[in-house]
Amino acid sequence: MVDPTSDLGEDVTEEDAPQCRACGEPILNDPQHRVITWVEDGEVRSAHFCDDTCRMDWDGE
């Protein structure tokens, strides 16, 4: 998995790319890519999304 704080450049393969939490598609060099982070049970969690639409579909906000 690619570090969620790093740039997703052209050298990221489909196997290494994060997957959209809403639709499951790999996110490769997508300028609409969104990441949200939160703390749950004392651990940092993150979720990747293709775009704002997928993010809204995931949590409804």
Residue, then its C-alpha position, 0 to 999 in steps of 0.5 A: m500500500v502506498d503511504p496515504t500522505s505521498d503523491l500518487g505518481e505514474d510509477v504506482t502499479e495497480e497492485d500497489a495503488p490504494q482502492c476506493r473505499a466506496c467502489g473498490e477501484p484502484i486509484l492511479n494518478d487521479p487528481q480527483h483522489r480524496v483521502i480522509t483520516w480519523v482516530e479510532d480506538g487510539e489508532v489512525r485510520s484512513a480511507h481513499f476515494c476516487d472523488d467527492t461523489c464516492r466519498m459522499d456515497w461512503d459516509g453520506e456527508 
